[in-house]
Amino acid sequence: MESENIVERLTKYGFDNSNLYTGFKSVVEAKKFAEERNGRLVEVGFLDGNDNPVEDSSQNLLAQNKYYKAFAGPDYRILHSSDEGFQEVAERLKERKNELKEKSPDEKYFSDADWQIEEDAVIVLFKDEFQEVTSRERSKYLMHTKVYELAVEVPKTPE
């Protein structure tokens, strides 16, 4: 089995003196990445509906041993696989998926992206009712969502 090249999976943001990496699967993975590359752990926010990370430790990700949080407004709740309540909602979605097996091909085709539950999924609820399953990356672009992630800043080496 080939080992994964973590740099290919992560999202890289280039700045004048450093590169910033996001998309870690755990706090442990981010810490190891930082240690191996002489980097530092940084909490960042994507606060403007775009892919523009800014340093923001307001969500205390490290203190809570989390690597992702998102907020989309008072009526929305965004659940990540590491959040309390995620498993309960995921079980309800799996039951719904089983019900879809009995539906027409059109109904199955136009159903939400249930396949993403198996990945590092994000479930969006509106007034505690299921709205959609999406990825962490796509959650940055949803309805004024503020996304917070654990990142690693690695200094650029002179060439």
Order of alpha helices (4+ residues) and beta strands (2+ residues): alpha-beta-beta-alpha-beta-beta-beta-beta-alpha-alpha-beta-beta-alpha-beta
